């Protein structure tokens, strides 16, 4: 049976990823593509239904992104959200203009006509609005379904096609009835069966890997983090002894990490794991490099160079498995209109153009929390699955400025102390990600009644579910005080510790 897929056309909304997550939570696979994707490409995805996202654009302006008009001839169930509502109206004979009064925040929706989209939903309900434009007239065949105090057309439906439009955002938690609205669209209007789950994903992914690889050998770049550990275990289930895992010890790992990975995945899990000591070559390539994008590209290229060299020792290896996730893909080359590349992930945008190995990225469409769920489904232990995320470029992007062995040693020790104190205070599993950053500045301090001029360590801890947004963790002052005291006293070369209390956005989780 073909997999049900809800295709989300992204026009640049900050909430697009939330739509994808909500659909998956309801048991249907979803995928995000640019809003302006041509009809032929949309057909190639074989969508079961379409959702059009919001956007910062104004649909009545000439430069506004528009969906291919052909999507309305597919006959597929369609849900237009906010800008998706307005763009559909623009393309089907209606009128959109700047609203006399914008709506931002919660508003009261009032239904004017029946609609299967609102079954089980009160006639009046609170919902989250975020728009400065409004629909002023609908095209032929459309009926108004709801209004708010400031919005005459807050929802609409087509008389003969399974097309439904809403001005509010059902994907955010500020719309309490949003989940029911999405459920109605998926199961009452689109008549999907659902049932997509991590168990289903494992079966599909294993079959896909076997079909792609055939009798070939697979090389897996293993960092020891959650993503690479899960992808290695998944590939091992698919191809067994034809998988060889390579852990590149590039000198940018956390304290004791190479040994821990070898023990957990090599000795205990039975994976064929080779540890390659590449510390000197990586540090030589990174010498004097301060630009974070350049760091990532150097690390990505050097990773591939090491993998290709190792592949020659195993026989004719064709395939390279990587733990690329959906946020990596989104941030490296955003699907949305008007959005920018946030940062190049070494395993997405840092790969050399003429790479001889073919890529396998079975986690490419999963969010971080889904990867953890997948790890549990594959039988990985909690202490490995629940480990905090760690960037592919490692400590190179937590050592701000040029990277050298001495600074890495300082950062590695400070980071280990911070994590130890989090575990001691039972806060490690209460925060999504925590780490130390070495700043490229020195400050005046006092040690042993003498003036010191030494490095600054910044501590960072955030709460998130998928890495797309995050809030800084309110760690207890006593925990921070002990961690700062230990770092300043035990780590030679550090005399000041600060705590980062910035959310994402406006900051990113990592400093580089």
N, C-alpha and C positions, 0 to 999 in steps of 0.2 A: 504494500500500500504506500502510495506517495506521501511524503511528509507534508503536513499542513504548515503553511508559512504565511505569516502576516508581514507584508512588506510596508515599511514605514518610510515615507518620502520626507526627507529632512530639509527644511528650509532655513535652518540656522537657529532654531529655538534652543534656549538653555535647558528645556525640559525633554528634548527628543529622546535622550537615553532612558529617561524615566518611563516613557511610553513603552519602549522595548522591554524594560524590566517588568512592568505591570502585566504586559501581555504574557510573558513567560511565566510569571507567578501564577497566572490563571491556567497554565498548562498548554499553551500554544507557542510554538517556536516563532520568533520574530527576528527580522533583519532590517538594518537601516541602510538606505541608499540616498544619494543626493536627490533633492526634490526635482531637479531638472533632468533626471535620467530619461533618455529616449525610450519610447514605447517598446522597441525591439528588445532592449536590455531588460525592461520590466517583465516582458513576456518570458524571457529566459529564466527568471527566478520562479516561474510558475506559481504566482501568489494565489493564496486562497482568499485573501482580502487585502485591502489597502487602507492605510491611515496616513493622512496628510498632517504634518506637524505645524506648530506655530512658527513665527519668524519675527525678527526685528524690522522687516521690510514693510512697505506700504504697497498693497496690491494695485492701487490705481496709478502708481508711478511707472514710467516707461522702463526703468532699469530693474523693476521688481522681478524676482525669480518666479517662474510659472511652471506648473507641471505640464508634461506633454498632453495636449487635449485628447489624444487618443485613449488615455486611461478611462475616459468616460464611455468609451465604446466597448470596453472589455466585458461589461456586465458584472464585474466583480463587486461584492459588497464594499462600500467605501465610507470611511468616517473622516470628515474634515474637522480639525480642531483649531480654533482661533483663526490664524492666518489661512489654514487649510480650508476653513469655512469661506473666508473672503475671496481666496483665489478661485475656488470653485464657482462662487457666485459671479465673479468677473468673467469667467470662461463660459458660463451658461446663460448669459443674457441679463444678469442682474446689475446692480449698481452699488459700488463701495466708495466711501468718501471719508474724509477726516471727521471724527466725531466731535460734536460741539463740547462734549464733556467726556474725557477719557475715564476708563474704569480700571483701577488697579487695586487688587485686594479682593476681599470677599464681597459678594453681592447675593441678593435673593432672587433665585430663578422661579418664575411662575409659568406653569404649562398652560397653553391656550388650546391645544389639540392633542388627541391621543397619538402615541408613537410607541412602537415596540422597544425603542431605545430606552424608554423611561418606565418600563414595567417594574413594579416593585419599588418605585421611587415616589416619594410624596409629591403632591402637586406643587408645593412650595419647598425649596431646599436651598441651602447655602452652598455656594460654589466659588472657586477662585478665578478671578478675571484679570487679564493683563493685556489691554489693547487700547490704542489711541485712535483707531479707525473703526468704522461701523458699516454694516450692511444697511442700505437705505431702501433697496427694492430687490425682490427675487425675480428670477427669470421664469419663463413659462414652464409649468409642470411642477413647480416647487410650492410648498405650503409652509407657512409659519407654524412653529410648534411651541415656542416659548419666548418670553420677554423678561427684562429686568427693568428697574426704575429708570435706567439711563440708556437702555438698549432695546429698541423695538423688535429687532430680529436676533434673539439670543440662541435660537435653535430652529432648524428647518429640516424637512424631509422631501424626497422626490415622490411624486404620485405613483410612478410605475417602476422605477429602478431602486435597488437596495442602497440608496445614497442617503446618508444622514450627516447633518452639519451641526456643530455646537460651538458657541463662542467661548465657553469656559474650558478650563484645563482639568480633565478628569484624572490625570495621572499624578497630581500632587496631593499630598496628605491634607491640604487645606480644603479639598473638595470631598467631604465625607461620603457622598453618594457616588463618587467617581468610579470606584471599583465595580459597583453594580451596573453602572452605565456601560463600562467596558465589557463586563460579563454579558450583558444583553446584546451588545454588538457582535461579540464573538460567537455566542451560542444560540441566540434567537434569530439574529438577522443573517449572519454569515453561516449559521448552522454547522459550525465546526464541531468535531468530536472531542478535541483536546487530548489530554493524556500524555503530552510531552513531559518528560522528566529526565533526571540524570541517568536513571536505569535505561531509558530509551536512548539517551544520548550515547551511552557506552556502547550499546549494540550497534548503533549507526556508525559511530566513529571507528570502532574496530573493523567493521565491514569496509568502510571507506579506505582506511589505511591499508588493509590487505589488498583491496582492489587496485589501489594506486601503486603499491610497492611490488606486487607480484612476488617473485622469488628473490628480489634484490635485498641488499644489506642496508640497514638504517643506522646512521650515526646520530646520537642525541647529545646536544650540548647541555650538560648538567651543572647547574650552579649550586644546587642544594636548597634553593628557595622552593616555595610551594608550587609555583607554576611549572618549573622544569622537572620537579619530582613527580608531579601528576602526569605530565606529558610522557615522561620516561616510563612510568608504570603502565600507562595506557598503551604505548607502543609495544612494550614488552608483552602485554596480553595479546596484542595483534600479531606480532611476528616472532615472539619467543627469542631463541638463540641468535636470530639474525639481527638483533639490536646490540649495538656497542655504545656505551655511554662514555663520554669524555668530559672530565671535570678539568677545566683550565684554571690552574692556580696562577692567576695573573698578578698576585700581590695586592689585589683590591678586595679580598674577601674579609669577612669578619673574623674575630679571634677564634682560632681552633676550628674553623669551618670546614676546611678540606678534610681533616681527619674525621670529623663528625659525619660528613656526607659519605665518605668511604665506608664507615662502619654501618650507618643506617641503611643505605641503599645497596652497597656492595655486599657486605658480609651478611646482613640480616635479610635483605629482600632478594638476594641472589641475582642482581643485575650484573652484567659484564661491565665493570667500571674501571676505566684507566684514568689516573691522575697525571696531568702533564704540568711540569714545572716550567712556567713561562714568565716568571716574575721579572727577570732581567730584560727580556725583549719588550714587554709591555711598558715598563718604566722608561726604557730608552726611547720608545716611540712617543711617550707622553711628556718627555722632558721639555720644560719651558712653555707648554701649551696651557693657556689660561681660558680660552673661549670654550664654554661648556658644549656647544654644538660640535665643535671640532674634536673635543674629547670623545664624545659619543661616536662620532664617525670613525675615529682612529681605533677605538676599542672594537667597534663592530667589524671593521675590516680585518683587524688582527685576529679576532675570534675566528673568522672564516678561514684566514690563512692557516691558523693552527689546526682547525678541523680538517682542512683539505690535506695538510701534511700527514695528520694521523690516519686519515682515510686510506692513504697509500699503503700503510702498514697492515691493514686488515683485508685487503683484497679490493675488488671492484665495487666500492661503495658509491651509490648514486644519490642517496637521500640523506638530508639533514633535518632532524626533528627539533622544533623550537617551541618554547612556551609563550608565544605571543598571545596576548589577550586583547579583548575588544577595546578597552580604554587606550592601549598602546596604539592600535590602528587609528582610533578616532583622534587622539592627540597628535599623531604623526602626520596625518593627512585627513583633516576633518571633512566629513561628508556634507556638512551644512553650508548654505549660502552665507557669505559675509563673515565666516569664521576663519581663524588663522591657525597655522600650525603652532601648537604650544611648545612642544619640544620634540626632537627626533629621538625615538627609542632605538637603541643600538640594534635591536633585532627586527626593526621595521624599516627605518629610513637610513640606517647606517651600513647596510649591506653593499658590498661592491657590485657594480653593474655586471661584471663578467664573472659571476660566481659559478663554479663548475658543479656544485652540488645542488640538487633540486630540493625545494623546501616542503616539509610537512608541518603544518601548523594547526593541529586538531582543536586547539583551544581558542582559535582566532575570533570566534563569535561569542565567547563567554566572558562574563564579568567575574571579578575576583571572588565574590561570595559563591558564585556558581562553581568555580574551580574547587573551592574548599569542599563543597557538597559532592563534587565529582570524586575528589580524593577519598572521601569517606566511602563512597559507593565502590571504589576500587580496593578498599580495605586498608588504606594507609592509616597509621596511628595518629591520634589527635595531636600529639606534641609536634608532629611534622606538618600536618594539615593546618593547624592553627598558628603556625609560626608567622611572625610579622613579615609583610612584603619586603623584598630587598631588590633594589634596582639592578638591572643587568650590568651596567657599567660599574657597579659596586661602589667602593669608597672613593672612586675618582670624582664622582659628582657630589660627594659630601666633604671633599677637601677642596674648598673654594680656591681658585687660582691654580698655579702650577702644582703638579703632583710630584712628590719625591718620597723616598723610603722613610725618611725621618718623620715627616708629617703624618704619613700613613700609620706609623707605629703609635704616634701620639693619639690619633683619632681612634684607632682600633682599641686601645686601652680604655679611653674615655667612654666609648660606646659600650664596651663590655661592662664597665662599672654601672652605667645608667640602666642597662637591661637587668643586671643583677639586682639592683635596688628595686626596680619595678617588680621583679619576681618575689623578692623578699617581702614587699608590701602588698603582694597579691593584686597588683595592678596590671601585670603584663597582659592578661586575658581580658581586661576591662577596657583596653585601648586597642585601636585597630593597627596602629603603626607607631613605633617610637625609635628614635635614633639620635646620634650626636653628629654635629657638623663642626668642622674646623674652619674658622674664619681666617682670611688672609690679612689679619691685622694683629698688632701687639699693643698691649696697654700697660700702664704703670701699675705696679702692685707693691706689696710689702711682704717679704718672706724672711723670717729670722732677723727681724729688725733691719733688714737691708732692702734697698730699692730693687725691684725686679721689673723687667720689661719683657713680657712673655705673651703667649698665644691666648686666644679667646675660643672657648667651646660654646656652641649654642645647642641646647637640647630641644627636641621637637617631638611632640606626641599628638596624634590626631585620632578622631573618631570618624569612621566612614563605613560604607557597606560595599562600595565598588570602586573607590578611588576617583570617581568623577567629581564629587564634591566632598568636602571634609570640614570638620570644625575642630578647633584645638581642644585638647583634653584638659579639663580642670583637675590636674593632679594635686594631691594634698601638699600644702606648703612644707610639711615635715619631710615628705619623700624628696621633694626638690632640694630642700636644704641639705639632706644627707648626701644625695648624689653630687651636688655642687661641692660640698666640703671634701668628699672623697676624691673627686676629680682634681680639684685644686691642690690637694695635699699629696696624692699618690702619682699623678701623671706629671712627670718631669717636663717642664716647658710650658705649663698652663698656669695662669694666675687669675683667670676670670671665667665665670660660667653664667650664661644668660638663657632665658627660656622664651621660645617663640610662641606668641599667642595670636597668630594670624590664621584665619580660615582660608579655605579654597572654594571659590575665589574670594579675595583678589589674588592671593598667593597660590603657588602650586605646593604640593606636599613636600617634594624635594626642593632644595635650594637651587639646584642647577638642573 
